[in-house]
Amino acid sequence: MLLLMALALAPVVALFTYFYVRDKYEKEPRLLLLKVFVLGMLSVIPAVIIGLSLQWALSLLAETGSLFFNLVEIFIVVALVEETVKFLAFFWPAYRHPAFNEPYDGMMYAITSALGFAAVENVLYVAQGGTAVALARMVLAVPAHALFGAFMGYYVGRAKFSPTRSRYYLMAAIVMPVLLHGTYNWLLSTERAEFVYLVIPLSLFMWHSALRQVRRAQARSPFRP
């Protein structure tokens, strides 16, 4: 069991370290990051409660297994709910905090929240599925959560330092991760192998875009020499 928990948490630690190291100019307060991470973990609770409630309501409105049911379940019940609770988990404590003083900070806080959520989710899945599930989620699911967070945090950083367009960027901070998360889950849920394999290029696209966003956010830092 200890080995399984280590496998479940290893990608969380590795991804947090990867993005933390890229905070070149001014590291975020460790206590604030810890708070965001814990809130990200706790956000699993409302995500489950809201998700189950919406799924029950959806079952009353649409036939289970129909295209409409599946799309609403994937994009609304799962993607929208999860990305919203992860957004609130870091936005509330960090957005107005004095330490949020450069665009990359948005990415750091959002990724931290996403990894808190992913840590709990991964432990639950790995405890049930064992080593094979742990290895698969290490490569796919946990990095996906971090990358959804990267997109979210990039636009929150833009909103923080672009007051005239803050509403537009905050909307994008929810819409972009939801679309990516929903598409990712839909590809994995389909029974057609050619669609499942599209998860790989989607993941590569997200990595490429996220790293480009890291560079763009760093370029806007007021602490850049």
C-alpha positions as CSV (number, residue, x, y, z in Angstrom):
1,M,0.0,0.0,0.0
2,L,2.8,2.4,0.8
3,L,4.3,1.7,-2.6
4,L,1.0,2.5,-4.3
5,M,0.7,5.8,-2.4
6,A,4.2,6.7,-3.4
7,L,3.4,6.0,-7.0
8,A,0.2,8.0,-6.7
9,L,1.9,11.1,-5.2
10,A,5.2,11.0,-7.1
11,P,3.9,12.7,-10.3
12,V,2.3,15.4,-8.1
13,V,5.6,16.2,-6.4
14,A,7.5,16.0,-9.7
15,L,5.2,18.3,-11.5
16,F,5.0,20.8,-8.7
17,T,8.8,20.9,-8.5
18,Y,9.0,21.3,-12.3
19,F,6.8,24.4,-12.4
20,Y,8.1,25.8,-9.1
21,V,11.7,25.9,-10.4
22,R,10.4,27.9,-13.4
23,D,9.4,30.7,-11.1
24,K,12.6,32.6,-11.9
25,Y,12.3,36.0,-10.3
26,E,10.4,35.8,-7.0
27,K,9.3,32.6,-5.4
28,E,5.8,32.4,-3.9
29,P,5.3,32.2,-0.1
30,R,5.4,28.5,0.9
31,L,2.6,28.8,3.4
32,L,0.4,30.4,0.7
33,L,1.3,27.6,-1.7
34,L,0.5,25.0,1.0
35,K,-2.8,26.7,1.6
36,V,-3.7,26.6,-2.1
37,F,-2.6,23.0,-2.3
38,V,-4.8,21.9,0.7
39,L,-7.8,23.9,-0.7
40,G,-7.2,22.1,-4.0
41,M,-7.4,18.8,-2.1
42,L,-10.5,19.8,-0.3
43,S,-12.2,21.0,-3.5
44,V,-12.7,17.3,-4.4
45,I,-15.5,17.3,-1.8
46,P,-17.8,19.9,-3.5
47,A,-16.8,18.6,-6.9
48,V,-18.2,15.1,-5.9
49,I,-21.3,16.5,-4.3
50,I,-22.2,18.9,-7.1
51,G,-21.2,16.4,-9.8
52,L,-23.5,13.7,-8.3
53,S,-26.4,16.2,-8.0
54,L,-26.0,17.3,-11.6
55,Q,-25.7,13.7,-12.8
56,W,-28.9,12.8,-11.0
57,A,-30.7,15.8,-12.5
58,L,-29.3,15.0,-15.9
59,S,-30.6,11.4,-15.7
60,L,-34.1,12.8,-15.3
61,L,-33.8,15.0,-18.4
62,A,-31.9,12.7,-20.9
63,E,-31.5,9.1,-21.7
64,T,-28.4,7.6,-20.1
65,G,-25.9,6.8,-22.7
66,S,-27.3,9.1,-25.4
67,L,-25.0,11.6,-27.1
68,F,-26.6,14.5,-25.3
69,F,-26.2,12.8,-21.9
70,N,-22.6,11.9,-22.5
71,L,-21.6,15.4,-23.7
72,V,-23.3,17.1,-20.9
73,E,-21.8,14.7,-18.4
74,I,-18.3,15.1,-19.7
75,F,-18.2,18.8,-20.3
76,I,-20.5,20.1,-17.6
77,V,-20.9,17.5,-14.8
78,V,-17.2,16.7,-14.8
79,A,-15.1,19.3,-16.6
80,L,-16.9,22.5,-15.7
81,V,-17.5,21.4,-12.1
82,E,-13.9,20.3,-11.5
83,E,-12.3,23.3,-13.1
84,T,-14.5,25.7,-11.3
85,V,-13.8,24.3,-7.8
86,K,-10.0,24.2,-8.6
87,F,-10.3,27.9,-9.8
88,L,-12.0,29.0,-6.6
89,A,-9.5,27.0,-4.5
90,F,-6.7,29.3,-5.6
91,F,-8.5,32.5,-6.7
92,W,-10.0,33.2,-3.2
93,P,-6.7,33.1,-1.2
94,A,-4.2,34.2,-3.9
95,Y,-5.7,36.7,-6.4
96,R,-5.7,39.7,-4.0
97,H,-2.6,38.6,-2.1
98,P,0.4,41.0,-2.2
99,A,2.6,38.0,-3.3
100,F,0.7,37.7,-6.5
101,N,2.8,40.4,-8.2
102,E,3.8,39.0,-11.6
103,P,1.9,37.1,-14.3
104,Y,3.6,33.7,-13.8
105,D,2.2,33.7,-10.2
106,G,-1.2,32.9,-11.7
107,M,0.2,29.8,-13.3
108,M,2.0,28.7,-10.1
109,Y,-1.1,29.0,-7.9
110,A,-3.5,27.4,-10.4
111,I,-1.1,24.5,-11.0
112,T,-0.7,24.1,-7.3
113,S,-4.5,23.9,-6.8
114,A,-4.9,21.5,-9.7
115,L,-2.2,19.2,-8.3
116,G,-3.9,19.3,-4.8
117,F,-7.1,18.1,-6.5
118,A,-5.1,15.5,-8.6
119,A,-3.4,14.2,-5.5
120,V,-6.6,13.2,-3.8
121,E,-8.2,11.9,-7.0
122,N,-5.1,9.9,-7.9
123,V,-4.8,8.3,-4.4
124,L,-8.4,7.1,-4.7
125,Y,-8.0,5.7,-8.2
126,V,-4.7,4.0,-7.4
127,A,-6.0,2.5,-4.2
128,Q,-8.7,0.8,-6.3
129,G,-6.8,0.0,-9.5
130,G,-3.3,-0.8,-8.3
131,T,0.1,-0.4,-10.0
132,A,-1.2,-0.4,-13.6
133,V,-3.6,2.4,-12.9
134,A,-0.8,4.3,-11.0
135,L,1.5,4.1,-14.0
136,A,-1.1,5.1,-16.5
137,R,-2.3,8.1,-14.5
138,M,1.3,9.1,-13.8
139,V,1.7,9.6,-17.6
140,L,-1.7,10.9,-18.5
141,A,-4.2,12.1,-15.8
142,V,-2.0,13.9,-13.3
143,P,0.0,15.9,-16.0
144,A,-3.3,16.7,-17.6
145,H,-4.6,18.3,-14.4
146,A,-1.4,20.3,-14.1
147,L,-1.7,21.5,-17.7
148,F,-5.4,22.5,-17.3
149,G,-4.2,24.5,-14.4
150,A,-1.4,26.0,-16.5
151,F,-3.9,27.3,-19.0
152,M,-6.2,28.6,-16.2
153,G,-3.4,30.3,-14.4
154,Y,-2.0,32.0,-17.5
155,Y,-5.3,33.7,-18.1
156,V,-5.7,34.6,-14.5
157,G,-2.3,36.2,-14.6
158,R,-3.3,38.2,-17.7
159,A,-6.5,39.3,-15.9
160,K,-4.5,40.5,-12.8
161,F,-2.3,42.7,-14.8
162,S,-4.6,43.7,-17.6
163,P,-7.4,45.5,-15.7
164,T,-9.2,46.7,-18.8
165,R,-9.7,43.2,-20.1
166,S,-9.8,41.3,-16.8
167,R,-13.4,40.0,-17.4
168,Y,-12.4,38.6,-20.7
169,Y,-9.3,36.8,-19.3
170,L,-11.1,35.5,-16.3
171,M,-13.7,34.0,-18.6
172,A,-11.0,32.4,-20.7
173,A,-9.4,31.1,-17.4
174,I,-12.5,28.9,-17.0
175,V,-13.5,28.2,-20.6
176,M,-10.1,27.0,-21.9
177,P,-9.5,24.4,-19.2
178,V,-13.1,23.2,-19.5
179,L,-12.8,22.7,-23.2
180,L,-9.5,20.9,-22.9
181,H,-10.6,18.8,-20.0
182,G,-13.8,17.9,-21.7
183,T,-12.1,17.0,-24.9
184,Y,-9.5,15.0,-23.1
185,N,-12.1,13.0,-21.2
186,W,-14.3,12.5,-24.3
187,L,-11.4,11.0,-26.2
188,L,-10.6,8.6,-23.4
189,S,-14.3,7.6,-23.0
190,T,-14.9,6.7,-26.6
191,E,-14.8,3.1,-27.6
192,R,-13.0,3.9,-30.9
193,A,-9.3,3.3,-30.6
194,E,-8.4,6.0,-33.2
195,F,-10.0,8.6,-30.9
196,V,-8.3,7.3,-27.8
197,Y,-4.9,7.6,-29.4
198,L,-5.6,11.3,-30.1
199,V,-5.0,11.9,-26.4
200,I,-1.3,11.7,-27.1
201,P,-1.2,14.6,-29.6
202,L,-3.6,16.5,-27.4
203,S,-1.3,16.1,-24.5
204,L,1.7,17.2,-26.5
205,F,-0.2,20.2,-27.7
206,M,-1.0,21.2,-24.1
207,W,2.6,20.7,-23.0
208,H,3.8,22.8,-25.9
209,S,1.3,25.6,-25.3
210,A,1.8,25.6,-21.5
211,L,5.6,26.0,-21.8
212,R,5.0,28.8,-24.3
213,Q,2.7,30.4,-21.8
214,V,5.4,30.0,-19.1
215,R,7.8,32.0,-21.3
216,R,5.2,34.6,-22.1
217,A,4.3,35.1,-18.5
218,Q,8.0,35.3,-17.4
219,A,8.6,37.9,-20.2
220,R,5.9,40.2,-18.6
221,S,7.5,40.0,-15.1
222,P,8.3,43.4,-13.6
223,F,11.3,41.7,-11.9
224,R,12.8,40.6,-15.1
225,P,16.4,42.1,-15.4
